[in-house]
Amino acid sequence: MLENLNIPEGIEKEPELPLPSIEEQQRIVAELKRLEEAGELTPEILAAFMTGKKKLDQNS
C-alpha cells in the first residue's frame, strides 16, 4: 500500500519527542478542555502542545 510513497530527498526527519507521563497527559488534556470551554483554544495553541513547544508549568 505504501509502495508508491516517495519522500523527497531534502526532507529532514523531525526528532521524536518523549511521551509525557500519564499524569502530565491528563493535565494537558484538562488545560486544553479549559481553553476550549473558555473559547481560547486556537489551532496554534493545540499545535504547540502537540509538538512539545508548549509545556505546562509544574504549578498548573
PyMOL commands that place a pseudoatom at each C-alpha (Angstrom):
pseudoatom trace, name=CA, resn=MET, resi=1, chain=A, elem=C, hetatm=0, pos=[0.000, 0.000, 0.000]
pseudoatom trace, name=CA, resn=LEU, resi=2, chain=A, elem=C, hetatm=0, pos=[2.885, 2.393, 0.700]
pseudoatom trace, name=CA, resn=GLU, resi=3, chain=A, elem=C, hetatm=0, pos=[4.980, 1.152, -2.226]
pseudoatom trace, name=CA, resn=ASN, resi=4, chain=A, elem=C, hetatm=0, pos=[4.366, 4.296, -4.277]
pseudoatom trace, name=CA, resn=LEU, resi=5, chain=A, elem=C, hetatm=0, pos=[5.065, 6.720, -1.414]
pseudoatom trace, name=CA, resn=ASN, resi=6, chain=A, elem=C, hetatm=0, pos=[8.152, 8.747, -2.246]
pseudoatom trace, name=CA, resn=ILE, resi=7, chain=A, elem=C, hetatm=0, pos=[9.781, 11.020, 0.326]
pseudoatom trace, name=CA, resn=PRO, resi=8, chain=A, elem=C, hetatm=0, pos=[11.706, 13.917, -1.216]
pseudoatom trace, name=CA, resn=GLU, resi=9, chain=A, elem=C, hetatm=0, pos=[15.456, 13.721, -0.651]
pseudoatom trace, name=CA, resn=GLY, resi=10, chain=A, elem=C, hetatm=0, pos=[15.827, 17.145, 1.014]
pseudoatom trace, name=CA, resn=ILE, resi=11, chain=A, elem=C, hetatm=0, pos=[13.347, 16.397, 3.826]
pseudoatom trace, name=CA, resn=GLU, resi=12, chain=A, elem=C, hetatm=0, pos=[14.845, 16.078, 7.299]
pseudoatom trace, name=CA, resn=LYS, resi=13, chain=A, elem=C, hetatm=0, pos=[13.205, 13.778, 9.808]
pseudoatom trace, name=CA, resn=GLU, resi=14, chain=A, elem=C, hetatm=0, pos=[11.911, 15.573, 12.905]
pseudoatom trace, name=CA, resn=PRO, resi=15, chain=A, elem=C, hetatm=0, pos=[13.315, 14.323, 16.205]
pseudoatom trace, name=CA, resn=GLU, resi=16, chain=A, elem=C, hetatm=0, pos=[10.972, 12.097, 18.204]
pseudoatom trace, name=CA, resn=LEU, resi=17, chain=A, elem=C, hetatm=0, pos=[9.625, 13.640, 21.377]
pseudoatom trace, name=CA, resn=PRO, resi=18, chain=A, elem=C, hetatm=0, pos=[9.477, 11.589, 24.568]
pseudoatom trace, name=CA, resn=LEU, resi=19, chain=A, elem=C, hetatm=0, pos=[5.937, 10.841, 25.680]
pseudoatom trace, name=CA, resn=PRO, resi=20, chain=A, elem=C, hetatm=0, pos=[4.812, 12.777, 28.730]
pseudoatom trace, name=CA, resn=SER, resi=21, chain=A, elem=C, hetatm=0, pos=[3.842, 10.791, 31.813]
pseudoatom trace, name=CA, resn=ILE, resi=22, chain=A, elem=C, hetatm=0, pos=[0.192, 9.797, 32.209]
pseudoatom trace, name=CA, resn=GLU, resi=23, chain=A, elem=C, hetatm=0, pos=[-0.202, 12.473, 34.883]
pseudoatom trace, name=CA, resn=GLU, resi=24, chain=A, elem=C, hetatm=0, pos=[1.182, 15.158, 32.578]
pseudoatom trace, name=CA, resn=GLN, resi=25, chain=A, elem=C, hetatm=0, pos=[-1.006, 13.936, 29.712]
pseudoatom trace, name=CA, resn=GLN, resi=26, chain=A, elem=C, hetatm=0, pos=[-4.054, 14.262, 31.980]
pseudoatom trace, name=CA, resn=ARG, resi=27, chain=A, elem=C, hetatm=0, pos=[-3.022, 17.805, 32.964]
pseudoatom trace, name=CA, resn=ILE, resi=28, chain=A, elem=C, hetatm=0, pos=[-2.535, 18.723, 29.290]
pseudoatom trace, name=CA, resn=VAL, resi=29, chain=A, elem=C, hetatm=0, pos=[-5.988, 17.374, 28.400]
pseudoatom trace, name=CA, resn=ALA, resi=30, chain=A, elem=C, hetatm=0, pos=[-7.545, 19.296, 31.310]
pseudoatom trace, name=CA, resn=GLU, resi=31, chain=A, elem=C, hetatm=0, pos=[-5.817, 22.506, 30.168]
pseudoatom trace, name=CA, resn=LEU, resi=32, chain=A, elem=C, hetatm=0, pos=[-6.929, 22.005, 26.550]
pseudoatom trace, name=CA, resn=LYS, resi=33, chain=A, elem=C, hetatm=0, pos=[-10.515, 21.393, 27.719]
pseudoatom trace, name=CA, resn=ARG, resi=34, chain=A, elem=C, hetatm=0, pos=[-10.372, 24.533, 29.886]
pseudoatom trace, name=CA, resn=LEU, resi=35, chain=A, elem=C, hetatm=0, pos=[-9.102, 26.589, 26.946]
pseudoatom trace, name=CA, resn=GLU, resi=36, chain=A, elem=C, hetatm=0, pos=[-11.770, 25.123, 24.661]
pseudoatom trace, name=CA, resn=GLU, resi=37, chain=A, elem=C, hetatm=0, pos=[-14.586, 25.899, 27.132]
pseudoatom trace, name=CA, resn=ALA, resi=38, chain=A, elem=C, hetatm=0, pos=[-13.274, 29.456, 27.523]
pseudoatom trace, name=CA, resn=GLY, resi=39, chain=A, elem=C, hetatm=0, pos=[-13.170, 29.860, 23.742]
pseudoatom trace, name=CA, resn=GLU, resi=40, chain=A, elem=C, hetatm=0, pos=[-9.396, 30.401, 23.879]
pseudoatom trace, name=CA, resn=LEU, resi=41, chain=A, elem=C, hetatm=0, pos=[-8.191, 27.221, 22.156]
pseudoatom trace, name=CA, resn=THR, resi=42, chain=A, elem=C, hetatm=0, pos=[-6.649, 28.042, 18.790]
pseudoatom trace, name=CA, resn=PRO, resi=43, chain=A, elem=C, hetatm=0, pos=[-5.020, 25.761, 16.211]
pseudoatom trace, name=CA, resn=GLU, resi=44, chain=A, elem=C, hetatm=0, pos=[-1.689, 27.385, 17.109]
pseudoatom trace, name=CA, resn=ILE, resi=45, chain=A, elem=C, hetatm=0, pos=[-2.043, 26.565, 20.824]
pseudoatom trace, name=CA, resn=LEU, resi=46, chain=A, elem=C, hetatm=0, pos=[-3.068, 22.987, 20.030]
pseudoatom trace, name=CA, resn=ALA, resi=47, chain=A, elem=C, hetatm=0, pos=[-0.134, 22.583, 17.643]
pseudoatom trace, name=CA, resn=ALA, resi=48, chain=A, elem=C, hetatm=0, pos=[2.254, 23.969, 20.280]
pseudoatom trace, name=CA, resn=PHE, resi=49, chain=A, elem=C, hetatm=0, pos=[1.140, 21.343, 22.797]
pseudoatom trace, name=CA, resn=MET, resi=50, chain=A, elem=C, hetatm=0, pos=[1.258, 18.515, 20.239]
pseudoatom trace, name=CA, resn=THR, resi=51, chain=A, elem=C, hetatm=0, pos=[4.770, 19.396, 19.065]
pseudoatom trace, name=CA, resn=GLY, resi=52, chain=A, elem=C, hetatm=0, pos=[6.202, 19.887, 22.552]
pseudoatom trace, name=CA, resn=LYS, resi=53, chain=A, elem=C, hetatm=0, pos=[6.833, 23.599, 22.027]
pseudoatom trace, name=CA, resn=LYS, resi=54, chain=A, elem=C, hetatm=0, pos=[4.427, 24.430, 24.867]
pseudoatom trace, name=CA, resn=LYS, resi=55, chain=A, elem=C, hetatm=0, pos=[4.573, 22.652, 28.200]
pseudoatom trace, name=CA, resn=LEU, resi=56, chain=A, elem=C, hetatm=0, pos=[2.562, 23.054, 31.358]
pseudoatom trace, name=CA, resn=ASP, resi=57, chain=A, elem=C, hetatm=0, pos=[4.157, 24.655, 34.385]
pseudoatom trace, name=CA, resn=GLN, resi=58, chain=A, elem=C, hetatm=0, pos=[4.574, 22.361, 37.376]
pseudoatom trace, name=CA, resn=ASN, resi=59, chain=A, elem=C, hetatm=0, pos=[2.097, 24.583, 39.264]
pseudoatom trace, name=CA, resn=SER, resi=60, chain=A, elem=C, hetatm=0, pos=[-0.682, 24.180, 36.653]
for i in range(1, 60): cmd.bond("trace and resi %d" % i, "trace and resi %d" % (i + 1))
show_as sticks, trace
zoom trace
